[in-house]
Structures are given as C-alpha cells and as structure tokens.
Amino acid sequence: MNIEDVKRLYVIEMWTLRRIAAYFNTNHHLIKRTLIAGGVAIDNEKRLSKPITEERKLQISKQSKGRVPWNKGIRAN
C-alpha cells in the first residue's frame, strides 16, 4: 500500500475510505490515519452514497405500513 496510491484514489478518484480499504484489504481506520499523515484533509460531505430514488422511497414506505413503533405504550418520565 503506497501513500501516493491512497492519496490518488481519495483525492482524484473520489473513493470512500471504506472502498479504498477494501481495495487494499485493510480497514478504513488505517486508510484515514495514512491520509492524515500524508497531509490530506478528510471530507465526507462530497463522498456521500448515491441518493435514494423515489421508487426506493415508496418501497420503504410500503414495508413500514402497519408496523408498530418500538416505543408504543412506553411512558417517558
């Protein structure tokens, strides 16, 4: 695992920490520490997962219909 390769994947190719970790068969914590040691600022805002489609939103809504909330009947003090 070369720090320049990790920087290229993170900065230029816009890969996530977890994707880079899977590529190098390691964990994302090590990738994050490597990038910080290399002087790269970690910014997760532009690496968010793809947006949820309307079709998926409807599917989630249908699955949730009739489900009893976990806190139904529990009183808060």
PDB file with one MODEL, atoms N, CA, C and O in Angstrom:
MODEL        1
ATOM      1  N   MET A   1       0.861  -1.181   0.000  1.00  0.00           N
ATOM      2  CA  MET A   1       0.000   0.000   0.000  1.00  0.00           C
ATOM      3  C   MET A   1       0.900   1.233   0.000  1.00  0.00           C
ATOM      4  O   MET A   1       1.612   1.490   0.971  1.00  0.00           O
ATOM      5  N   ASN A   2       0.864   1.972  -1.063  1.00  0.00           N
ATOM      6  CA  ASN A   2       1.666   3.176  -1.244  1.00  0.00           C
ATOM      7  C   ASN A   2       0.807   4.398  -0.900  1.00  0.00           C
ATOM      8  O   ASN A   2      -0.346   4.482  -1.323  1.00  0.00           O
ATOM      9  N   ILE A   3       1.360   5.334  -0.142  1.00  0.00           N
ATOM     10  CA  ILE A   3       0.598   6.514   0.271  1.00  0.00           C
ATOM     11  C   ILE A   3       0.155   7.342  -0.941  1.00  0.00           C
ATOM     12  O   ILE A   3      -0.911   7.957  -0.918  1.00  0.00           O
ATOM     13  N   GLU A   4       0.967   7.354  -1.989  1.00  0.00           N
ATOM     14  CA  GLU A   4       0.593   8.108  -3.189  1.00  0.00           C
ATOM     15  C   GLU A   4      -0.618   7.477  -3.875  1.00  0.00           C
ATOM     16  O   GLU A   4      -1.472   8.186  -4.408  1.00  0.00           O
ATOM     17  N   ASP A   5      -0.692   6.148  -3.862  1.00  0.00           N
ATOM     18  CA  ASP A   5      -1.852   5.469  -4.439  1.00  0.00           C
ATOM     19  C   ASP A   5      -3.113   5.773  -3.629  1.00  0.00           C
ATOM     20  O   ASP A   5      -4.184   6.009  -4.188  1.00  0.00           O
ATOM     21  N   VAL A   6      -2.967   5.761  -2.316  1.00  0.00           N
ATOM     22  CA  VAL A   6      -4.112   6.056  -1.445  1.00  0.00           C
ATOM     23  C   VAL A   6      -4.585   7.493  -1.663  1.00  0.00           C
ATOM     24  O   VAL A   6      -5.786   7.745  -1.759  1.00  0.00           O
ATOM     25  N   LYS A   7      -3.646   8.430  -1.740  1.00  0.00           N
ATOM     26  CA  LYS A   7      -3.997   9.842  -1.997  1.00  0.00           C
ATOM     27  C   LYS A   7      -4.716   9.993  -3.336  1.00  0.00           C
ATOM     28  O   LYS A   7      -5.723  10.694  -3.435  1.00  0.00           O
ATOM     29  N   ARG A   8      -4.189   9.329  -4.362  1.00  0.00           N
ATOM     30  CA  ARG A   8      -4.797   9.425  -5.698  1.00  0.00           C
ATOM     31  C   ARG A   8      -6.235   8.912  -5.682  1.00  0.00           C
ATOM     32  O   ARG A   8      -7.134   9.547  -6.234  1.00  0.00           O
ATOM     33  N   LEU A   9      -6.447   7.759  -5.045  1.00  0.00           N
ATOM     34  CA  LEU A   9      -7.797   7.190  -5.002  1.00  0.00           C
ATOM     35  C   LEU A   9      -8.752   8.082  -4.224  1.00  0.00           C
ATOM     36  O   LEU A   9      -9.915   8.222  -4.600  1.00  0.00           O
ATOM     37  N   TYR A  10      -8.266   8.690  -3.134  1.00  0.00           N
ATOM     38  CA  TYR A  10      -9.145   9.504  -2.296  1.00  0.00           C
ATOM     39  C   TYR A  10      -9.398  10.887  -2.901  1.00  0.00           C
ATOM     40  O   TYR A  10     -10.540  11.344  -2.963  1.00  0.00           O
ATOM     41  N   VAL A  11      -8.330  11.546  -3.343  1.00  0.00           N
ATOM     42  CA  VAL A  11      -8.459  12.939  -3.786  1.00  0.00           C
ATOM     43  C   VAL A  11      -8.941  13.030  -5.234  1.00  0.00           C
ATOM     44  O   VAL A  11      -9.873  13.779  -5.529  1.00  0.00           O
ATOM     45  N   ILE A  12      -8.329  12.293  -6.118  1.00  0.00           N
ATOM     46  CA  ILE A  12      -8.639  12.435  -7.542  1.00  0.00           C
ATOM     47  C   ILE A  12      -9.826  11.567  -7.960  1.00  0.00           C
ATOM     48  O   ILE A  12     -10.739  12.038  -8.638  1.00  0.00           O
ATOM     49  N   GLU A  13      -9.806  10.300  -7.551  1.00  0.00           N
ATOM     50  CA  GLU A  13     -10.861   9.375  -7.978  1.00  0.00           C
ATOM     51  C   GLU A  13     -12.099   9.431  -7.092  1.00  0.00           C
ATOM     52  O   GLU A  13     -13.125   8.833  -7.415  1.00  0.00           O
ATOM     53  N   MET A  14     -12.004  10.159  -5.958  1.00  0.00           N
ATOM     54  CA  MET A  14     -13.135  10.382  -5.048  1.00  0.00           C
ATOM     55  C   MET A  14     -13.682   9.089  -4.433  1.00  0.00           C
ATOM     56  O   MET A  14     -14.888   8.973  -4.211  1.00  0.00           O
ATOM     57  N   TRP A  15     -12.817   8.134  -4.160  1.00  0.00           N
ATOM     58  CA  TRP A  15     -13.239   6.904  -3.498  1.00  0.00           C
ATOM     59  C   TRP A  15     -13.460   7.181  -2.024  1.00  0.00           C
ATOM     60  O   TRP A  15     -12.864   8.103  -1.467  1.00  0.00           O
ATOM     61  N   THR A  16     -14.318   6.385  -1.385  1.00  0.00           N
ATOM     62  CA  THR A  16     -14.526   6.497   0.050  1.00  0.00           C
ATOM     63  C   THR A  16     -13.412   5.763   0.782  1.00  0.00           C
ATOM     64  O   THR A  16     -12.683   4.967   0.190  1.00  0.00           O
ATOM     65  N   LEU A  17     -13.292   6.039   2.071  1.00  0.00           N
ATOM     66  CA  LEU A  17     -12.283   5.367   2.883  1.00  0.00           C
ATOM     67  C   LEU A  17     -12.515   3.857   2.897  1.00  0.00           C
ATOM     68  O   LEU A  17     -11.567   3.079   2.798  1.00  0.00           O
ATOM     69  N   ARG A  18     -13.757   3.453   3.018  1.00  0.00           N
ATOM     70  CA  ARG A  18     -14.077   2.026   3.061  1.00  0.00           C
ATOM     71  C   ARG A  18     -13.799   1.342   1.726  1.00  0.00           C
ATOM     72  O   ARG A  18     -13.354   0.194   1.702  1.00  0.00           O
ATOM     73  N   ARG A  19     -14.050   2.016   0.641  1.00  0.00           N
ATOM     74  CA  ARG A  19     -13.769   1.433  -0.672  1.00  0.00           C
ATOM     75  C   ARG A  19     -12.260   1.260  -0.870  1.00  0.00           C
ATOM     76  O   ARG A  19     -11.815   0.239  -1.393  1.00  0.00           O
ATOM     77  N   ILE A  20     -11.486   2.244  -0.457  1.00  0.00           N
ATOM     78  CA  ILE A  20     -10.027   2.148  -0.553  1.00  0.00           C
ATOM     79  C   ILE A  20      -9.536   1.016   0.348  1.00  0.00           C
ATOM     80  O   ILE A  20      -8.657   0.247  -0.040  1.00  0.00           O
ATOM     81  N   ALA A  21     -10.103   0.914   1.547  1.00  0.00           N
ATOM     82  CA  ALA A  21      -9.705  -0.145   2.477  1.00  0.00           C
ATOM     83  C   ALA A  21      -9.998  -1.523   1.890  1.00  0.00           C
ATOM     84  O   ALA A  21      -9.186  -2.438   2.024  1.00  0.00           O
ATOM     85  N   ALA A  22     -11.133  -1.676   1.252  1.00  0.00           N
ATOM     86  CA  ALA A  22     -11.463  -2.959   0.631  1.00  0.00           C
ATOM     87  C   ALA A  22     -10.491  -3.269  -0.507  1.00  0.00           C
ATOM     88  O   ALA A  22     -10.100  -4.422  -0.693  1.00  0.00           O
ATOM     89  N   TYR A  23     -10.108  -2.263  -1.255  1.00  0.00           N
ATOM     90  CA  TYR A  23      -9.173  -2.428  -2.367  1.00  0.00           C
ATOM     91  C   TYR A  23      -7.809  -2.917  -1.878  1.00  0.00           C
ATOM     92  O   TYR A  23      -7.186  -3.774  -2.505  1.00  0.00           O
ATOM     93  N   PHE A  24      -7.351  -2.361  -0.746  1.00  0.00           N
ATOM     94  CA  PHE A  24      -6.055  -2.734  -0.193  1.00  0.00           C
ATOM     95  C   PHE A  24      -6.156  -3.837   0.866  1.00  0.00           C
ATOM     96  O   PHE A  24      -5.158  -4.203   1.487  1.00  0.00           O
ATOM     97  N   ASN A  25      -7.363  -4.359   1.064  1.00  0.00           N
ATOM     98  CA  ASN A  25      -7.606  -5.449   2.019  1.00  0.00           C
ATOM     99  C   ASN A  25      -7.147  -5.060   3.433  1.00  0.00           C
ATOM    100  O   ASN A  25      -6.386  -5.785   4.073  1.00  0.00           O
ATOM    101  N   THR A  26      -7.620  -3.919   3.897  1.00  0.00           N
ATOM    102  CA  THR A  26      -7.308  -3.431   5.237  1.00  0.00           C
ATOM    103  C   THR A  26      -8.561  -2.770   5.797  1.00  0.00           C
ATOM    104  O   THR A  26      -9.650  -2.999   5.271  1.00  0.00           O
ATOM    105  N   ASN A  27      -8.445  -1.960   6.843  1.00  0.00           N
ATOM    106  CA  ASN A  27      -9.628  -1.290   7.387  1.00  0.00           C
ATOM    107  C   ASN A  27      -9.561   0.219   7.130  1.00  0.00           C
ATOM    108  O   ASN A  27      -8.494   0.775   6.867  1.00  0.00           O
ATOM    109  N   HIS A  28     -10.716   0.857   7.212  1.00  0.00           N
ATOM    110  CA  HIS A  28     -10.801   2.278   6.873  1.00  0.00           C
ATOM    111  C   HIS A  28     -10.095   3.169   7.888  1.00  0.00           C
ATOM    112  O   HIS A  28      -9.707   4.291   7.561  1.00  0.00           O
ATOM    113  N   HIS A  29      -9.924   2.684   9.113  1.00  0.00           N
ATOM    114  CA  HIS A  29      -9.211   3.477  10.116  1.00  0.00           C
ATOM    115  C   HIS A  29      -7.748   3.670   9.713  1.00  0.00           C
ATOM    116  O   HIS A  29      -7.197   4.763   9.848  1.00  0.00           O
ATOM    117  N   LEU A  30      -7.133   2.608   9.221  1.00  0.00           N
ATOM    118  CA  LEU A  30      -5.746   2.694   8.774  1.00  0.00           C
ATOM    119  C   LEU A  30      -5.627   3.630   7.566  1.00  0.00           C
ATOM    120  O   LEU A  30      -4.669   4.397   7.468  1.00  0.00           O
ATOM    121  N   ILE A  31      -6.584   3.567   6.661  1.00  0.00           N
ATOM    122  CA  ILE A  31      -6.575   4.444   5.487  1.00  0.00           C
ATOM    123  C   ILE A  31      -6.696   5.897   5.929  1.00  0.00           C
ATOM    124  O   ILE A  31      -5.998   6.766   5.406  1.00  0.00           O
ATOM    125  N   LYS A  32      -7.576   6.166   6.886  1.00  0.00           N
ATOM    126  CA  LYS A  32      -7.756   7.536   7.378  1.00  0.00           C
ATOM    127  C   LYS A  32      -6.477   8.057   8.026  1.00  0.00           C
ATOM    128  O   LYS A  32      -6.068   9.189   7.773  1.00  0.00           O
ATOM    129  N   ARG A  33      -5.849   7.234   8.858  1.00  0.00           N
ATOM    130  CA  ARG A  33      -4.599   7.645   9.503  1.00  0.00           C
ATOM    131  C   ARG A  33      -3.501   7.887   8.464  1.00  0.00           C
ATOM    132  O   ARG A  33      -2.705   8.814   8.604  1.00  0.00           O
ATOM    133  N   THR A  34      -3.462   7.062   7.438  1.00  0.00           N
ATOM    134  CA  THR A  34      -2.467   7.214   6.375  1.00  0.00           C
ATOM    135  C   THR A  34      -2.673   8.534   5.629  1.00  0.00           C
ATOM    136  O   THR A  34      -1.710   9.244   5.340  1.00  0.00           O
ATOM    137  N   LEU A  35      -3.919   8.856   5.324  1.00  0.00           N
ATOM    138  CA  LEU A  35      -4.210  10.102   4.613  1.00  0.00           C
ATOM    139  C   LEU A  35      -3.880  11.321   5.481  1.00  0.00           C
ATOM    140  O   LEU A  35      -3.318  12.300   4.989  1.00  0.00           O
ATOM    141  N   ILE A  36      -4.225  11.263   6.756  1.00  0.00           N
ATOM    142  CA  ILE A  36      -3.935  12.383   7.650  1.00  0.00           C
ATOM    143  C   ILE A  36      -2.428  12.569   7.773  1.00  0.00           C
ATOM    144  O   ILE A  36      -1.940  13.700   7.761  1.00  0.00           O
ATOM    145  N   ALA A  37      -1.684  11.465   7.891  1.00  0.00           N
ATOM    146  CA  ALA A  37      -0.221  11.548   7.964  1.00  0.00           C
ATOM    147  C   ALA A  37       0.361  12.117   6.675  1.00  0.00           C
ATOM    148  O   ALA A  37       1.418  12.749   6.691  1.00  0.00           O
ATOM    149  N   GLY A  38      -0.331  11.891   5.557  1.00  0.00           N
ATOM    150  CA  GLY A  38       0.120  12.419   4.269  1.00  0.00           C
ATOM    151  C   GLY A  38      -0.327  13.845   4.014  1.00  0.00           C
ATOM    152  O   GLY A  38      -0.033  14.400   2.955  1.00  0.00           O
ATOM    153  N   GLY A  39      -1.032  14.452   4.962  1.00  0.00           N
ATOM    154  CA  GLY A  39      -1.442  15.849   4.833  1.00  0.00           C
ATOM    155  C   GLY A  39      -2.727  16.065   4.063  1.00  0.00           C
ATOM    156  O   GLY A  39      -2.978  17.164   3.568  1.00  0.00           O
ATOM    157  N   VAL A  40      -3.546  15.031   3.956  1.00  0.00           N
ATOM    158  CA  VAL A  40      -4.812  15.152   3.222  1.00  0.00           C
ATOM    159  C   VAL A  40      -5.934  15.412   4.216  1.00  0.00           C
ATOM    160  O   VAL A  40      -6.043  14.723   5.231  1.00  0.00           O
ATOM    161  N   ALA A  41      -6.763  16.404   3.926  1.00  0.00           N
ATOM    162  CA  ALA A  41      -7.914  16.709   4.781  1.00  0.00           C
ATOM    163  C   ALA A  41      -9.036  15.723   4.466  1.00  0.00           C
ATOM    164  O   ALA A  41      -9.338  15.463   3.301  1.00  0.00           O
ATOM    165  N   ILE A  42      -9.642  15.183   5.506  1.00  0.00           N
ATOM    166  CA  ILE A  42     -10.728  14.220   5.344  1.00  0.00           C
ATOM    167  C   ILE A  42     -12.037  14.993   5.267  1.00  0.00           C
ATOM    168  O   ILE A  42     -12.372  15.742   6.184  1.00  0.00           O
ATOM    169  N   ASP A  43     -12.772  14.817   4.184  1.00  0.00           N
ATOM    170  CA  ASP A  43     -14.056  15.484   3.991  1.00  0.00           C
ATOM    171  C   ASP A  43     -15.060  14.481   3.460  1.00  0.00           C
ATOM    172  O   ASP A  43     -14.949  14.026   2.322  1.00  0.00           O
ATOM    173  N   ASN A  44     -16.035  14.137   4.278  1.00  0.00           N
ATOM    174  CA  ASN A  44     -17.001  13.113   3.902  1.00  0.00           C
ATOM    175  C   ASN A  44     -18.215  13.668   3.163  1.00  0.00           C
ATOM    176  O   ASN A  44     -19.002  12.890   2.623  1.00  0.00           O
ATOM    177  N   GLU A  45     -18.387  14.969   3.124  1.00  0.00           N
ATOM    178  CA  GLU A  45     -19.585  15.534   2.527  1.00  0.00           C
ATOM    179  C   GLU A  45     -19.711  15.210   1.042  1.00  0.00           C
ATOM    180  O   GLU A  45     -20.806  14.900   0.575  1.00  0.00           O
ATOM    181  N   LYS A  46     -18.622  15.275   0.299  1.00  0.00           N
ATOM    182  CA  LYS A  46     -18.723  15.042  -1.137  1.00  0.00           C
ATOM    183  C   LYS A  46     -18.629  13.575  -1.504  1.00  0.00           C
ATOM    184  O   LYS A  46     -18.640  13.241  -2.688  1.00  0.00           O
ATOM    185  N   ARG A  47     -18.535  12.689  -0.522  1.00  0.00           N
ATOM    186  CA  ARG A  47     -18.441  11.269  -0.783  1.00  0.00           C
ATOM    187  C   ARG A  47     -19.665  10.524  -0.262  1.00  0.00           C
ATOM    188  O   ARG A  47     -19.571   9.335   0.044  1.00  0.00           O
ATOM    189  N   LEU A  48     -20.776  11.172  -0.158  1.00  0.00           N
ATOM    190  CA  LEU A  48     -21.983  10.524   0.319  1.00  0.00           C
ATOM    191  C   LEU A  48     -22.453   9.481  -0.685  1.00  0.00           C
ATOM    192  O   LEU A  48     -22.140   9.553  -1.873  1.00  0.00           O
ATOM    193  N   SER A  49     -23.201   8.524  -0.191  1.00  0.00           N
ATOM    194  CA  SER A  49     -23.713   7.497  -1.079  1.00  0.00           C
ATOM    195  C   SER A  49     -24.720   8.111  -2.054  1.00  0.00           C
ATOM    196  O   SER A  49     -25.189   9.233  -1.864  1.00  0.00           O
ATOM    197  N   LYS A  50     -25.034   7.356  -3.086  1.00  0.00           N
ATOM    198  CA  LYS A  50     -25.940   7.889  -4.100  1.00  0.00           C
ATOM    199  C   LYS A  50     -27.317   8.148  -3.485  1.00  0.00           C
ATOM    200  O   LYS A  50     -27.710   7.459  -2.544  1.00  0.00           O
ATOM    201  N   PRO A  51     -28.049   9.131  -4.005  1.00  0.00           N
ATOM    202  CA  PRO A  51     -29.344   9.489  -3.425  1.00  0.00           C
ATOM    203  C   PRO A  51     -30.370   8.364  -3.583  1.00  0.00           C
ATOM    204  O   PRO A  51     -30.284   7.551  -4.503  1.00  0.00           O
ATOM    205  N   ILE A  52     -31.334   8.335  -2.672  1.00  0.00           N
ATOM    206  CA  ILE A  52     -32.392   7.330  -2.709  1.00  0.00           C
ATOM    207  C   ILE A  52     -33.405   7.721  -3.776  1.00  0.00           C
ATOM    208  O   ILE A  52     -33.853   8.867  -3.824  1.00  0.00           O
ATOM    209  N   THR A  53     -33.761   6.778  -4.623  1.00  0.00           N
ATOM    210  CA  THR A  53     -34.714   7.043  -5.700  1.00  0.00           C
ATOM    211  C   THR A  53     -36.138   7.079  -5.143  1.00  0.00           C
ATOM    212  O   THR A  53     -36.397   6.581  -4.047  1.00  0.00           O
ATOM    213  N   GLU A  54     -37.036   7.660  -5.894  1.00  0.00           N
ATOM    214  CA  GLU A  54     -38.445   7.714  -5.490  1.00  0.00           C
ATOM    215  C   GLU A  54     -39.021   6.311  -5.380  1.00  0.00           C
ATOM    216  O   GLU A  54     -39.832   6.037  -4.495  1.00  0.00           O
ATOM    217  N   GLU A  55     -38.605   5.422  -6.276  1.00  0.00           N
ATOM    218  CA  GLU A  55     -39.081   4.041  -6.241  1.00  0.00           C
ATOM    219  C   GLU A  55     -38.692   3.368  -4.924  1.00  0.00           C
ATOM    220  O   GLU A  55     -39.498   2.662  -4.319  1.00  0.00           O
ATOM    221  N   ARG A  56     -37.451   3.593  -4.485  1.00  0.00           N
ATOM    222  CA  ARG A  56     -36.988   3.000  -3.225  1.00  0.00           C
ATOM    223  C   ARG A  56     -37.717   3.618  -2.036  1.00  0.00           C
ATOM    224  O   ARG A  56     -38.023   2.919  -1.070  1.00  0.00           O
ATOM    225  N   LYS A  57     -38.000   4.923  -2.094  1.00  0.00           N
ATOM    226  CA  LYS A  57     -38.753   5.572  -1.023  1.00  0.00           C
ATOM    227  C   LYS A  57     -40.143   4.961  -0.886  1.00  0.00           C
ATOM    228  O   LYS A  57     -40.615   4.727   0.227  1.00  0.00           O
ATOM    229  N   LEU A  58     -40.797   4.702  -2.014  1.00  0.00           N
ATOM    230  CA  LEU A  58     -42.123   4.076  -1.987  1.00  0.00           C
ATOM    231  C   LEU A  58     -42.046   2.658  -1.431  1.00  0.00           C
ATOM    232  O   LEU A  58     -42.926   2.234  -0.681  1.00  0.00           O
ATOM    233  N   GLN A  59     -41.007   1.933  -1.791  1.00  0.00           N
ATOM    234  CA  GLN A  59     -40.817   0.577  -1.299  1.00  0.00           C
ATOM    235  C   GLN A  59     -40.635   0.581   0.218  1.00  0.00           C
ATOM    236  O   GLN A  59     -41.212  -0.258   0.910  1.00  0.00           O
ATOM    237  N   ILE A  60     -39.851   1.499   0.734  1.00  0.00           N
ATOM    238  CA  ILE A  60     -39.639   1.608   2.180  1.00  0.00           C
ATOM    239  C   ILE A  60     -40.955   1.964   2.874  1.00  0.00           C
ATOM    240  O   ILE A  60     -41.271   1.426   3.935  1.00  0.00           O
ATOM    241  N   SER A  61     -41.714   2.870   2.268  1.00  0.00           N
ATOM    242  CA  SER A  61     -42.988   3.284   2.840  1.00  0.00           C
ATOM    243  C   SER A  61     -43.958   2.104   2.919  1.00  0.00           C
ATOM    244  O   SER A  61     -44.635   1.924   3.932  1.00  0.00           O
ATOM    245  N   LYS A  62     -44.026   1.303   1.859  1.00  0.00           N
ATOM    246  CA  LYS A  62     -44.915   0.141   1.855  1.00  0.00           C
ATOM    247  C   LYS A  62     -44.510  -0.877   2.908  1.00  0.00           C
ATOM    248  O   LYS A  62     -45.368  -1.491   3.542  1.00  0.00           O
ATOM    249  N   GLN A  63     -43.220  -1.061   3.098  1.00  0.00           N
ATOM    250  CA  GLN A  63     -42.739  -2.018   4.084  1.00  0.00           C
ATOM    251  C   GLN A  63     -43.045  -1.565   5.507  1.00  0.00           C
ATOM    252  O   GLN A  63     -43.182  -2.394   6.406  1.00  0.00           O
ATOM    253  N   SER A  64     -43.152  -0.263   5.716  1.00  0.00           N
ATOM    254  CA  SER A  64     -43.367   0.275   7.058  1.00  0.00           C
ATOM    255  C   SER A  64     -44.835   0.368   7.444  1.00  0.00           C
ATOM    256  O   SER A  64     -45.143   0.579   8.618  1.00  0.00           O
ATOM    257  N   LYS A  65     -45.743   0.219   6.499  1.00  0.00           N
ATOM    258  CA  LYS A  65     -47.170   0.328   6.789  1.00  0.00           C
ATOM    259  C   LYS A  65     -47.604  -0.767   7.755  1.00  0.00           C
ATOM    260  O   LYS A  65     -47.324  -1.945   7.536  1.00  0.00           O
ATOM    261  N   GLY A  66     -48.287  -0.372   8.821  1.00  0.00           N
ATOM    262  CA  GLY A  66     -48.813  -1.321   9.784  1.00  0.00           C
ATOM    263  C   GLY A  66     -47.815  -1.759  10.841  1.00  0.00           C
ATOM    264  O   GLY A  66     -48.173  -2.528  11.732  1.00  0.00           O
ATOM    265  N   ARG A  67     -46.619  -1.309  10.772  1.00  0.00           N
ATOM    266  CA  ARG A  67     -45.601  -1.671  11.759  1.00  0.00           C
ATOM    267  C   ARG A  67     -45.845  -0.886  13.042  1.00  0.00           C
ATOM    268  O   ARG A  67     -46.105   0.317  13.008  1.00  0.00           O
ATOM    269  N   VAL A  68     -45.757  -1.577  14.165  1.00  0.00           N
ATOM    270  CA  VAL A  68     -45.957  -0.934  15.464  1.00  0.00           C
ATOM    271  C   VAL A  68     -44.629  -0.334  15.908  1.00  0.00           C
ATOM    272  O   VAL A  68     -43.616  -1.033  15.906  1.00  0.00           O
ATOM    273  N   PRO A  69     -44.606   0.940  16.286  1.00  0.00           N
ATOM    274  CA  PRO A  69     -43.362   1.563  16.744  1.00  0.00           C
ATOM    275  C   PRO A  69     -42.810   0.873  17.983  1.00  0.00           C
ATOM    276  O   PRO A  69     -43.574   0.355  18.798  1.00  0.00           O
ATOM    277  N   TRP A  70     -41.513   0.862  18.126  1.00  0.00           N
ATOM    278  CA  TRP A  70     -40.874   0.188  19.255  1.00  0.00           C
ATOM    279  C   TRP A  70     -41.222   0.830  20.592  1.00  0.00           C
ATOM    280  O   TRP A  70     -41.168   0.165  21.626  1.00  0.00           O
ATOM    281  N   ASN A  71     -41.582   2.129  20.587  1.00  0.00           N
ATOM    282  CA  ASN A  71     -41.848   2.827  21.841  1.00  0.00           C
ATOM    283  C   ASN A  71     -43.342   2.996  22.114  1.00  0.00           C
ATOM    284  O   ASN A  71     -43.724   3.791  22.973  1.00  0.00           O
ATOM    285  N   LYS A  72     -44.174   2.275  21.411  1.00  0.00           N
ATOM    286  CA  LYS A  72     -45.621   2.374  21.616  1.00  0.00           C
ATOM    287  C   LYS A  72     -45.982   1.890  23.021  1.00  0.00           C
ATOM    288  O   LYS A  72     -45.660   0.760  23.386  1.00  0.00           O
ATOM    289  N   GLY A  73     -46.638   2.727  23.799  1.00  0.00           N
ATOM    290  CA  GLY A  73     -47.072   2.357  25.148  1.00  0.00           C
ATOM    291  C   GLY A  73     -46.044   2.598  26.233  1.00  0.00           C
ATOM    292  O   GLY A  73     -46.328   2.354  27.405  1.00  0.00           O
ATOM    293  N   ILE A  74     -44.864   3.068  25.882  1.00  0.00           N
ATOM    294  CA  ILE A  74     -43.838   3.350  26.871  1.00  0.00           C
ATOM    295  C   ILE A  74     -43.954   4.812  27.276  1.00  0.00           C
ATOM    296  O   ILE A  74     -44.005   5.705  26.430  1.00  0.00           O
ATOM    297  N   ARG A  75     -43.994   5.038  28.574  1.00  0.00           N
ATOM    298  CA  ARG A  75     -44.137   6.411  29.051  1.00  0.00           C
ATOM    299  C   ARG A  75     -42.771   6.999  29.345  1.00  0.00           C
ATOM    300  O   ARG A  75     -41.906   6.339  29.920  1.00  0.00           O
ATOM    301  N   ALA A  76     -42.589   8.238  28.946  1.00  0.00           N
ATOM    302  CA  ALA A  76     -41.364   8.975  29.284  1.00  0.00           C
ATOM    303  C   ALA A  76     -41.580   9.685  30.607  1.00  0.00           C
ATOM    304  O   ALA A  76     -42.670  10.191  30.875  1.00  0.00           O
ATOM    305  N   ASN A  77     -40.563   9.724  31.420  1.00  0.00           N
ATOM    306  CA  ASN A  77     -40.683  10.403  32.734  1.00  0.00           C
ATOM    307  C   ASN A  77     -40.523  11.867  32.603  1.00  0.00           C
ATOM    308  O   ASN A  77     -40.594  12.587  33.599  1.00  0.00           O
TER     309      ASN A  77
ENDMDL
END
